[in-house]
Amino acid sequence: MTHRCGHLYCKADENYKHYALHRILDLNDSMPPLPTGERYIGEYHIYSCPGCAAQLQVDLYSPSLGGDPVLWDTRIA
Ligand SMILES: [Zn+2]
């Protein structure tokens, strides 16, 4: 996969997110408080190009629900 700036991430059968800049933002630090007073269980995973810093993708992930936090957008079989 190649970005418009020419940065080469990885082979087509790999997840480019493992090669991108990755920032995690807890929803409790970025959203208004819930009316119930409960805490958010999610976090934003923000991926950017290491070549030009363009934002590529934002995923919402909840650690308490489990699974792989690095989601696949498209997987070539
Ligand atoms: Zn780029």
PDB file of the backbone (N, CA, C, O) and the ligand in Angstrom, with CONECT records:
HET     ZN  A 101       1
ATOM      1  N   MET A   1       0.848  -1.182   0.000  1.00  0.00           N
ATOM      2  CA  MET A   1       0.000   0.000   0.000  1.00  0.00           C
ATOM      3  C   MET A   1       0.890   1.240   0.000  1.00  0.00           C
ATOM      4  O   MET A   1       1.874   1.310   0.736  1.00  0.00           O
ATOM      5  N   THR A   2       0.533   2.218  -0.835  1.00  0.00           N
ATOM      6  CA  THR A   2       1.276   3.472  -0.947  1.00  0.00           C
ATOM      7  C   THR A   2       0.338   4.644  -0.694  1.00  0.00           C
ATOM      8  O   THR A   2      -0.818   4.619  -1.117  1.00  0.00           O
ATOM      9  N   HIS A   3       0.823   5.657  -0.016  1.00  0.00           N
ATOM     10  CA  HIS A   3       0.032   6.852   0.212  1.00  0.00           C
ATOM     11  C   HIS A   3       0.324   7.860  -0.877  1.00  0.00           C
ATOM     12  O   HIS A   3       1.316   7.723  -1.594  1.00  0.00           O
ATOM     13  N   ARG A   4      -0.516   8.870  -1.017  1.00  0.00           N
ATOM     14  CA  ARG A   4      -0.352   9.869  -2.077  1.00  0.00           C
ATOM     15  C   ARG A   4       0.976  10.625  -1.974  1.00  0.00           C
ATOM     16  O   ARG A   4       1.445  11.172  -2.972  1.00  0.00           O
ATOM     17  N   CYS A   5       1.579  10.666  -0.804  1.00  0.00           N
ATOM     18  CA  CYS A   5       2.876  11.325  -0.655  1.00  0.00           C
ATOM     19  C   CYS A   5       4.011  10.407  -1.110  1.00  0.00           C
ATOM     20  O   CYS A   5       5.165  10.829  -1.187  1.00  0.00           O
ATOM     21  N   GLY A   6       3.681   9.157  -1.410  1.00  0.00           N
ATOM     22  CA  GLY A   6       4.689   8.214  -1.864  1.00  0.00           C
ATOM     23  C   GLY A   6       5.194   7.286  -0.786  1.00  0.00           C
ATOM     24  O   GLY A   6       5.990   6.388  -1.060  1.00  0.00           O
ATOM     25  N   HIS A   7       4.739   7.491   0.448  1.00  0.00           N
ATOM     26  CA  HIS A   7       5.178   6.612   1.531  1.00  0.00           C
ATOM     27  C   HIS A   7       4.664   5.193   1.288  1.00  0.00           C
ATOM     28  O   HIS A   7       3.472   4.991   1.056  1.00  0.00           O
ATOM     29  N   LEU A   8       5.554   4.229   1.341  1.00  0.00           N
ATOM     30  CA  LEU A   8       5.187   2.820   1.149  1.00  0.00           C
ATOM     31  C   LEU A   8       5.011   2.174   2.519  1.00  0.00           C
ATOM     32  O   LEU A   8       5.944   2.142   3.321  1.00  0.00           O
ATOM     33  N   TYR A   9       3.819   1.664   2.779  1.00  0.00           N
ATOM     34  CA  TYR A   9       3.504   1.084   4.092  1.00  0.00           C
ATOM     35  C   TYR A   9       3.928  -0.369   4.207  1.00  0.00           C
ATOM     36  O   TYR A   9       4.711  -0.736   5.083  1.00  0.00           O
ATOM     37  N   CYS A  10       3.402  -1.185   3.314  1.00  0.00           N
ATOM     38  CA  CYS A  10       3.564  -2.627   3.471  1.00  0.00           C
ATOM     39  C   CYS A  10       3.064  -3.327   2.219  1.00  0.00           C
ATOM     40  O   CYS A  10       2.636  -2.698   1.251  1.00  0.00           O
ATOM     41  N   LYS A  11       3.133  -4.646   2.271  1.00  0.00           N
ATOM     42  CA  LYS A  11       2.570  -5.435   1.177  1.00  0.00           C
ATOM     43  C   LYS A  11       1.041  -5.387   1.253  1.00  0.00           C
ATOM     44  O   LYS A  11       0.472  -5.076   2.300  1.00  0.00           O
ATOM     45  N   ALA A  12       0.385  -5.698   0.133  1.00  0.00           N
ATOM     46  CA  ALA A  12      -1.075  -5.585   0.050  1.00  0.00           C
ATOM     47  C   ALA A  12      -1.808  -6.528   0.996  1.00  0.00           C
ATOM     48  O   ALA A  12      -2.954  -6.264   1.361  1.00  0.00           O
ATOM     49  N   ASP A  13      -1.161  -7.630   1.402  1.00  0.00           N
ATOM     50  CA  ASP A  13      -1.853  -8.569   2.295  1.00  0.00           C
ATOM     51  C   ASP A  13      -1.593  -8.287   3.769  1.00  0.00           C
ATOM     52  O   ASP A  13      -1.975  -9.080   4.629  1.00  0.00           O
ATOM     53  N   GLU A  14      -0.942  -7.159   4.067  1.00  0.00           N
ATOM     54  CA  GLU A  14      -0.705  -6.770   5.457  1.00  0.00           C
ATOM     55  C   GLU A  14      -1.646  -5.617   5.826  1.00  0.00           C
ATOM     56  O   GLU A  14      -2.212  -4.958   4.954  1.00  0.00           O
ATOM     57  N   ASN A  15      -1.799  -5.391   7.114  1.00  0.00           N
ATOM     58  CA  ASN A  15      -2.627  -4.289   7.597  1.00  0.00           C
ATOM     59  C   ASN A  15      -1.753  -3.038   7.709  1.00  0.00           C
ATOM     60  O   ASN A  15      -0.832  -2.979   8.523  1.00  0.00           O
ATOM     61  N   TYR A  16      -2.060  -2.038   6.872  1.00  0.00           N
ATOM     62  CA  TYR A  16      -1.241  -0.814   6.845  1.00  0.00           C
ATOM     63  C   TYR A  16      -1.198  -0.114   8.202  1.00  0.00           C
ATOM     64  O   TYR A  16      -0.269   0.644   8.483  1.00  0.00           O
ATOM     65  N   LYS A  17      -2.197  -0.365   9.039  1.00  0.00           N
ATOM     66  CA  LYS A  17      -2.261   0.326  10.337  1.00  0.00           C
ATOM     67  C   LYS A  17      -1.086  -0.044  11.241  1.00  0.00           C
ATOM     68  O   LYS A  17      -0.714   0.721  12.130  1.00  0.00           O
ATOM     69  N   HIS A  18      -0.503  -1.228  11.006  1.00  0.00           N
ATOM     70  CA  HIS A  18       0.669  -1.614  11.798  1.00  0.00           C
ATOM     71  C   HIS A  18       1.899  -0.799  11.408  1.00  0.00           C
ATOM     72  O   HIS A  18       2.909  -0.826  12.112  1.00  0.00           O
ATOM     73  N   TYR A  19       1.821  -0.073  10.292  1.00  0.00           N
ATOM     74  CA  TYR A  19       2.959   0.700   9.792  1.00  0.00           C
ATOM     75  C   TYR A  19       2.677   2.202   9.816  1.00  0.00           C
ATOM     76  O   TYR A  19       3.527   3.003   9.429  1.00  0.00           O
ATOM     77  N   ALA A  20       1.492   2.575  10.268  1.00  0.00           N
ATOM     78  CA  ALA A  20       1.108   3.984  10.316  1.00  0.00           C
ATOM     79  C   ALA A  20       1.403   4.557  11.708  1.00  0.00           C
ATOM     80  O   ALA A  20       1.633   3.814  12.662  1.00  0.00           O
ATOM     81  N   LEU A  21       1.394   5.885  11.803  1.00  0.00           N
ATOM     82  CA  LEU A  21       1.448   6.518  13.116  1.00  0.00           C
ATOM     83  C   LEU A  21       0.121   6.226  13.807  1.00  0.00           C
ATOM     84  O   LEU A  21      -0.938   6.313  13.185  1.00  0.00           O
ATOM     85  N   HIS A  22       0.177   5.884  15.076  1.00  0.00           N
ATOM     86  CA  HIS A  22      -1.013   5.418  15.789  1.00  0.00           C
ATOM     87  C   HIS A  22      -1.131   6.178  17.103  1.00  0.00           C
ATOM     88  O   HIS A  22      -0.247   6.116  17.957  1.00  0.00           O
ATOM     89  N   ARG A  23      -2.242   6.897  17.246  1.00  0.00           N
ATOM     90  CA  ARG A  23      -2.481   7.653  18.469  1.00  0.00           C
ATOM     91  C   ARG A  23      -3.816   7.196  19.054  1.00  0.00           C
ATOM     92  O   ARG A  23      -4.793   7.022  18.325  1.00  0.00           O
ATOM     93  N   ILE A  24      -3.853   7.006  20.361  1.00  0.00           N
ATOM     94  CA  ILE A  24      -5.075   6.569  21.046  1.00  0.00           C
ATOM     95  C   ILE A  24      -5.588   7.723  21.903  1.00  0.00           C
ATOM     96  O   ILE A  24      -4.856   8.311  22.698  1.00  0.00           O
ATOM     97  N   LEU A  25      -6.870   8.026  21.712  1.00  0.00           N
ATOM     98  CA  LEU A  25      -7.496   9.118  22.454  1.00  0.00           C
ATOM     99  C   LEU A  25      -8.682   8.550  23.235  1.00  0.00           C
ATOM    100  O   LEU A  25      -9.662   8.100  22.641  1.00  0.00           O
ATOM    101  N   ASP A  26      -8.591   8.570  24.554  1.00  0.00           N
ATOM    102  CA  ASP A  26      -9.671   8.074  25.413  1.00  0.00           C
ATOM    103  C   ASP A  26     -10.881   9.002  25.288  1.00  0.00           C
ATOM    104  O   ASP A  26     -10.741  10.223  25.361  1.00  0.00           O
ATOM    105  N   LEU A  27     -12.055   8.424  25.101  1.00  0.00           N
ATOM    106  CA  LEU A  27     -13.260   9.253  24.960  1.00  0.00           C
ATOM    107  C   LEU A  27     -13.510  10.114  26.193  1.00  0.00           C
ATOM    108  O   LEU A  27     -14.094  11.193  26.087  1.00  0.00           O
ATOM    109  N   ASN A  28     -13.074   9.649  27.356  1.00  0.00           N
ATOM    110  CA  ASN A  28     -13.268  10.437  28.579  1.00  0.00           C
ATOM    111  C   ASN A  28     -12.461  11.729  28.564  1.00  0.00           C
ATOM    112  O   ASN A  28     -12.747  12.655  29.323  1.00  0.00           O
ATOM    113  N   ASP A  29     -11.455  11.789  27.699  1.00  0.00           N
ATOM    114  CA  ASP A  29     -10.629  12.988  27.585  1.00  0.00           C
ATOM    115  C   ASP A  29     -11.076  13.892  26.445  1.00  0.00           C
ATOM    116  O   ASP A  29     -10.564  15.003  26.305  1.00  0.00           O
ATOM    117  N   SER A  30     -12.027  13.434  25.623  1.00  0.00           N
ATOM    118  CA  SER A  30     -12.364  14.210  24.438  1.00  0.00           C
ATOM    119  C   SER A  30     -13.860  14.448  24.237  1.00  0.00           C
ATOM    120  O   SER A  30     -14.249  15.188  23.334  1.00  0.00           O
ATOM    121  N   MET A  31     -14.687  13.840  25.052  1.00  0.00           N
ATOM    122  CA  MET A  31     -16.140  13.977  24.886  1.00  0.00           C
ATOM    123  C   MET A  31     -16.735  14.632  26.131  1.00  0.00           C
ATOM    124  O   MET A  31     -16.148  14.570  27.212  1.00  0.00           O
ATOM    125  N   PRO A  32     -17.920  15.268  25.974  1.00  0.00           N
ATOM    126  CA  PRO A  32     -18.589  15.821  27.159  1.00  0.00           C
ATOM    127  C   PRO A  32     -19.023  14.687  28.085  1.00  0.00           C
ATOM    128  O   PRO A  32     -19.256  13.572  27.619  1.00  0.00           O
ATOM    129  N   PRO A  33     -19.134  14.947  29.367  1.00  0.00           N
ATOM    130  CA  PRO A  33     -19.529  13.892  30.309  1.00  0.00           C
ATOM    131  C   PRO A  33     -20.911  13.337  29.954  1.00  0.00           C
ATOM    132  O   PRO A  33     -21.771  14.061  29.452  1.00  0.00           O
ATOM    133  N   LEU A  34     -21.107  12.066  30.217  1.00  0.00           N
ATOM    134  CA  LEU A  34     -22.408  11.441  30.010  1.00  0.00           C
ATOM    135  C   LEU A  34     -23.377  11.939  31.077  1.00  0.00           C
ATOM    136  O   LEU A  34     -22.968  12.154  32.218  1.00  0.00           O
ATOM    137  N   PRO A  35     -24.656  12.129  30.733  1.00  0.00           N
ATOM    138  CA  PRO A  35     -25.647  12.618  31.717  1.00  0.00           C
ATOM    139  C   PRO A  35     -25.763  11.708  32.931  1.00  0.00           C
ATOM    140  O   PRO A  35     -26.103  12.166  34.022  1.00  0.00           O
ATOM    141  N   THR A  36     -25.483  10.427  32.748  1.00  0.00           N
ATOM    142  CA  THR A  36     -25.595   9.475  33.859  1.00  0.00           C
ATOM    143  C   THR A  36     -24.392   9.511  34.789  1.00  0.00           C
ATOM    144  O   THR A  36     -24.442   8.944  35.881  1.00  0.00           O
ATOM    145  N   GLY A  37     -23.317  10.165  34.378  1.00  0.00           N
ATOM    146  CA  GLY A  37     -22.108  10.195  35.184  1.00  0.00           C
ATOM    147  C   GLY A  37     -21.198   9.007  34.949  1.00  0.00           C
ATOM    148  O   GLY A  37     -20.098   8.936  35.497  1.00  0.00           O
ATOM    149  N   GLU A  38     -21.663   8.076  34.133  1.00  0.00           N
ATOM    150  CA  GLU A  38     -20.834   6.906  33.833  1.00  0.00           C
ATOM    151  C   GLU A  38     -19.659   7.323  32.949  1.00  0.00           C
ATOM    152  O   GLU A  38     -19.675   8.382  32.321  1.00  0.00           O
ATOM    153  N   ARG A  39     -18.650   6.468  32.918  1.00  0.00           N
ATOM    154  CA  ARG A  39     -17.491   6.725  32.079  1.00  0.00           C
ATOM    155  C   ARG A  39     -17.677   6.047  30.731  1.00  0.00           C
ATOM    156  O   ARG A  39     -18.330   5.008  30.634  1.00  0.00           O
ATOM    157  N   TYR A  40     -17.103   6.637  29.698  1.00  0.00           N
ATOM    158  CA  TYR A  40     -17.093   6.007  28.382  1.00  0.00           C
ATOM    159  C   TYR A  40     -16.209   4.756  28.435  1.00  0.00           C
ATOM    160  O   TYR A  40     -15.243   4.696  29.195  1.00  0.00           O
ATOM    161  N   ILE A  41     -16.555   3.768  27.621  1.00  0.00           N
ATOM    162  CA  ILE A  41     -15.738   2.551  27.573  1.00  0.00           C
ATOM    163  C   ILE A  41     -14.915   2.482  26.290  1.00  0.00           C
ATOM    164  O   ILE A  41     -14.220   1.495  26.052  1.00  0.00           O
ATOM    165  N   GLY A  42     -14.988   3.509  25.475  1.00  0.00           N
ATOM    166  CA  GLY A  42     -14.313   3.463  24.179  1.00  0.00           C
ATOM    167  C   GLY A  42     -13.153   4.428  24.069  1.00  0.00           C
ATOM    168  O   GLY A  42     -12.944   5.301  24.912  1.00  0.00           O
ATOM    169  N   GLU A  43     -12.415   4.236  23.002  1.00  0.00           N
ATOM    170  CA  GLU A  43     -11.299   5.129  22.698  1.00  0.00           C
ATOM    171  C   GLU A  43     -11.179   5.226  21.181  1.00  0.00           C
ATOM    172  O   GLU A  43     -11.490   4.282  20.455  1.00  0.00           O
ATOM    173  N   TYR A  44     -10.725   6.380  20.722  1.00  0.00           N
ATOM    174  CA  TYR A  44     -10.459   6.557  19.302  1.00  0.00           C
ATOM    175  C   TYR A  44      -9.043   6.089  19.017  1.00  0.00           C
ATOM    176  O   TYR A  44      -8.112   6.397  19.761  1.00  0.00           O
ATOM    177  N   HIS A  45      -8.891   5.341  17.929  1.00  0.00           N
ATOM    178  CA  HIS A  45      -7.572   4.960  17.438  1.00  0.00           C
ATOM    179  C   HIS A  45      -7.366   5.721  16.136  1.00  0.00           C
ATOM    180  O   HIS A  45      -8.047   5.459  15.144  1.00  0.00           O
ATOM    181  N   ILE A  46      -6.439   6.650  16.140  1.00  0.00           N
ATOM    182  CA  ILE A  46      -6.241   7.575  15.030  1.00  0.00           C
ATOM    183  C   ILE A  46      -4.955   7.193  14.303  1.00  0.00           C
ATOM    184  O   ILE A  46      -3.883   7.132  14.906  1.00  0.00           O
ATOM    185  N   TYR A  47      -5.075   6.939  13.007  1.00  0.00           N
ATOM    186  CA  TYR A  47      -3.934   6.502  12.193  1.00  0.00           C
ATOM    187  C   TYR A  47      -3.571   7.599  11.212  1.00  0.00           C
ATOM    188  O   TYR A  47      -4.436   8.179  10.555  1.00  0.00           O
ATOM    189  N   SER A  48      -2.268   7.879  11.122  1.00  0.00           N
ATOM    190  CA  SER A  48      -1.774   8.922  10.231  1.00  0.00           C
ATOM    191  C   SER A  48      -0.579   8.404   9.447  1.00  0.00           C
ATOM    192  O   SER A  48       0.098   7.460   9.854  1.00  0.00           O
ATOM    193  N   CYS A  49      -0.343   9.051   8.312  1.00  0.00           N
ATOM    194  CA  CYS A  49       0.770   8.683   7.440  1.00  0.00           C
ATOM    195  C   CYS A  49       2.096   9.143   8.048  1.00  0.00           C
ATOM    196  O   CYS A  49       2.228  10.311   8.414  1.00  0.00           O
ATOM    197  N   PRO A  50       3.086   8.240   8.162  1.00  0.00           N
ATOM    198  CA  PRO A  50       4.401   8.661   8.685  1.00  0.00           C
ATOM    199  C   PRO A  50       5.154   9.558   7.715  1.00  0.00           C
ATOM    200  O   PRO A  50       6.108  10.231   8.106  1.00  0.00           O
ATOM    201  N   GLY A  51       4.732   9.572   6.444  1.00  0.00           N
ATOM    202  CA  GLY A  51       5.429  10.386   5.443  1.00  0.00           C
ATOM    203  C   GLY A  51       4.984  11.833   5.426  1.00  0.00           C
ATOM    204  O   GLY A  51       5.803  12.733   5.239  1.00  0.00           O
ATOM    205  N   CYS A  52       3.671  12.073   5.624  1.00  0.00           N
ATOM    206  CA  CYS A  52       3.153  13.438   5.485  1.00  0.00           C
ATOM    207  C   CYS A  52       2.186  13.826   6.603  1.00  0.00           C
ATOM    208  O   CYS A  52       1.677  14.947   6.608  1.00  0.00           O
ATOM    209  N   ALA A  53       1.926  12.931   7.538  1.00  0.00           N
ATOM    210  CA  ALA A  53       1.062  13.179   8.707  1.00  0.00           C
ATOM    211  C   ALA A  53      -0.414  13.314   8.363  1.00  0.00           C
ATOM    212  O   ALA A  53      -1.203  13.690   9.230  1.00  0.00           O
ATOM    213  N   ALA A  54      -0.816  13.020   7.130  1.00  0.00           N
ATOM    214  CA  ALA A  54      -2.245  13.062   6.788  1.00  0.00           C
ATOM    215  C   ALA A  54      -2.989  11.999   7.595  1.00  0.00           C
ATOM    216  O   ALA A  54      -2.512  10.876   7.760  1.00  0.00           O
ATOM    217  N   GLN A  55      -4.169  12.377   8.095  1.00  0.00           N
ATOM    218  CA  GLN A  55      -4.975  11.408   8.835  1.00  0.00           C
ATOM    219  C   GLN A  55      -5.590  10.403   7.869  1.00  0.00           C
ATOM    220  O   GLN A  55      -6.196  10.783   6.868  1.00  0.00           O
ATOM    221  N   LEU A  56      -5.430   9.121   8.175  1.00  0.00           N
ATOM    222  CA  LEU A  56      -5.891   8.062   7.284  1.00  0.00           C
ATOM    223  C   LEU A  56      -7.202   7.447   7.736  1.00  0.00           C
ATOM    224  O   LEU A  56      -8.077   7.169   6.916  1.00  0.00           O
ATOM    225  N   GLN A  57      -7.340   7.234   9.028  1.00  0.00           N
ATOM    226  CA  GLN A  57      -8.488   6.484   9.537  1.00  0.00           C
ATOM    227  C   GLN A  57      -8.648   6.755  11.020  1.00  0.00           C
ATOM    228  O   GLN A  57      -7.670   6.980  11.733  1.00  0.00           O
ATOM    229  N   VAL A  58      -9.891   6.733  11.475  1.00  0.00           N
ATOM    230  CA  VAL A  58     -10.189   6.794  12.907  1.00  0.00           C
ATOM    231  C   VAL A  58     -11.120   5.632  13.224  1.00  0.00           C
ATOM    232  O   VAL A  58     -12.205   5.530  12.652  1.00  0.00           O
ATOM    233  N   ASP A  59     -10.706   4.766  14.121  1.00  0.00           N
ATOM    234  CA  ASP A  59     -11.525   3.635  14.555  1.00  0.00           C
ATOM    235  C   ASP A  59     -11.969   3.866  15.995  1.00  0.00           C
ATOM    236  O   ASP A  59     -11.253   4.475  16.790  1.00  0.00           O
ATOM    237  N   LEU A  60     -13.143   3.376  16.313  1.00  0.00           N
ATOM    238  CA  LEU A  60     -13.629   3.401  17.689  1.00  0.00           C
ATOM    239  C   LEU A  60     -13.484   1.996  18.247  1.00  0.00           C
ATOM    240  O   LEU A  60     -13.990   1.038  17.663  1.00  0.00           O
ATOM    241  N   TYR A  61     -12.798   1.871  19.372  1.00  0.00           N
ATOM    242  CA  TYR A  61     -12.507   0.572  19.959  1.00  0.00           C
ATOM    243  C   TYR A  61     -12.810   0.606  21.452  1.00  0.00           C
ATOM    244  O   TYR A  61     -12.533   1.598  22.127  1.00  0.00           O
ATOM    245  N   SER A  62     -13.381  -0.484  21.961  1.00  0.00           N
ATOM    246  CA  SER A  62     -13.670  -0.595  23.389  1.00  0.00           C
ATOM    247  C   SER A  62     -12.831  -1.721  23.980  1.00  0.00           C
ATOM    248  O   SER A  62     -13.145  -2.887  23.742  1.00  0.00           O
ATOM    249  N   PRO A  63     -11.775  -1.424  24.744  1.00  0.00           N
ATOM    250  CA  PRO A  63     -10.929  -2.461  25.311  1.00  0.00           C
ATOM    251  C   PRO A  63     -11.703  -3.463  26.165  1.00  0.00           C
ATOM    252  O   PRO A  63     -11.364  -4.646  26.185  1.00  0.00           O
ATOM    253  N   SER A  64     -12.730  -3.006  26.865  1.00  0.00           N
ATOM    254  CA  SER A  64     -13.468  -3.920  27.747  1.00  0.00           C
ATOM    255  C   SER A  64     -14.269  -4.961  26.966  1.00  0.00           C
ATOM    256  O   SER A  64     -14.686  -5.970  27.534  1.00  0.00           O
ATOM    257  N   LEU A  65     -14.485  -4.730  25.687  1.00  0.00           N
ATOM    258  CA  LEU A  65     -15.215  -5.690  24.862  1.00  0.00           C
ATOM    259  C   LEU A  65     -14.281  -6.688  24.188  1.00  0.00           C
ATOM    260  O   LEU A  65     -14.746  -7.654  23.583  1.00  0.00           O
ATOM    261  N   GLY A  66     -12.980  -6.470  24.282  1.00  0.00           N
ATOM    262  CA  GLY A  66     -12.002  -7.407  23.757  1.00  0.00           C
ATOM    263  C   GLY A  66     -11.808  -7.300  22.257  1.00  0.00           C
ATOM    264  O   GLY A  66     -12.331  -6.397  21.603  1.00  0.00           O
ATOM    265  N   GLY A  67     -11.044  -8.246  21.730  1.00  0.00           N
ATOM    266  CA  GLY A  67     -10.754  -8.243  20.302  1.00  0.00           C
ATOM    267  C   GLY A  67      -9.473  -7.492  19.995  1.00  0.00           C
ATOM    268  O   GLY A  67      -8.825  -6.937  20.882  1.00  0.00           O
ATOM    269  N   ASP A  68      -9.126  -7.487  18.724  1.00  0.00           N
ATOM    270  CA  ASP A  68      -7.907  -6.826  18.274  1.00  0.00           C
ATOM    271  C   ASP A  68      -8.186  -5.340  18.077  1.00  0.00           C
ATOM    272  O   ASP A  68      -9.080  -4.988  17.307  1.00  0.00           O
ATOM    273  N   PRO A  69      -7.450  -4.461  18.746  1.00  0.00           N
ATOM    274  CA  PRO A  69      -7.712  -3.029  18.590  1.00  0.00           C
ATOM    275  C   PRO A  69      -7.328  -2.496  17.209  1.00  0.00           C
ATOM    276  O   PRO A  69      -7.807  -1.440  16.796  1.00  0.00           O
ATOM    277  N   VAL A  70      -6.469  -3.221  16.497  1.00  0.00           N
ATOM    278  CA  VAL A  70      -6.067  -2.775  15.159  1.00  0.00           C
ATOM    279  C   VAL A  70      -6.995  -3.462  14.147  1.00  0.00           C
ATOM    280  O   VAL A  70      -6.751  -4.588  13.712  1.00  0.00           O
ATOM    281  N   LEU A  71      -8.062  -2.747  13.791  1.00  0.00           N
ATOM    282  CA  LEU A  71      -9.085  -3.306  12.915  1.00  0.00           C
ATOM    283  C   LEU A  71      -8.608  -3.319  11.462  1.00  0.00           C
ATOM    284  O   LEU A  71      -7.774  -2.510  11.055  1.00  0.00           O
ATOM    285  N   TRP A  72      -9.157  -4.254  10.697  1.00  0.00           N
ATOM    286  CA  TRP A  72      -8.892  -4.313   9.259  1.00  0.00           C
ATOM    287  C   TRP A  72      -9.969  -3.523   8.531  1.00  0.00           C
ATOM    288  O   TRP A  72     -11.154  -3.713   8.803  1.00  0.00           O
ATOM    289  N   ASP A  73      -9.585  -2.637   7.608  1.00  0.00           N
ATOM    290  CA  ASP A  73     -10.567  -1.942   6.766  1.00  0.00           C
ATOM    291  C   ASP A  73     -10.945  -2.868   5.610  1.00  0.00           C
ATOM    292  O   ASP A  73     -12.123  -3.062   5.311  1.00  0.00           O
ATOM    293  N   THR A  74      -9.934  -3.427   4.975  1.00  0.00           N
ATOM    294  CA  THR A  74     -10.115  -4.315   3.841  1.00  0.00           C
ATOM    295  C   THR A  74      -9.074  -5.407   3.958  1.00  0.00           C
ATOM    296  O   THR A  74      -7.910  -5.132   4.249  1.00  0.00           O
ATOM    297  N   ARG A  75      -9.477  -6.626   3.737  1.00  0.00           N
ATOM    298  CA  ARG A  75      -8.522  -7.732   3.788  1.00  0.00           C
ATOM    299  C   ARG A  75      -8.583  -8.479   2.463  1.00  0.00           C
ATOM    300  O   ARG A  75      -9.629  -8.996   2.071  1.00  0.00           O
ATOM    301  N   ILE A  76      -7.438  -8.526   1.779  1.00  0.00           N
ATOM    302  CA  ILE A  76      -7.375  -9.195   0.482  1.00  0.00           C
ATOM    303  C   ILE A  76      -7.071 -10.668   0.707  1.00  0.00           C
ATOM    304  O   ILE A  76      -6.053 -11.018   1.304  1.00  0.00           O
ATOM    305  N   ALA A  77      -7.958 -11.522   0.225  1.00  0.00           N
ATOM    306  CA  ALA A  77      -7.790 -12.961   0.434  1.00  0.00           C
ATOM    307  C   ALA A  77      -6.879 -13.561  -0.632  1.00  0.00           C
ATOM    308  O   ALA A  77      -6.622 -14.765  -0.617  1.00  0.00           O
TER     309      ALA A  77
HETATM  310 ZN    ZN A 101       1.466  10.376   3.233  1.00  0.00          ZN2+
END
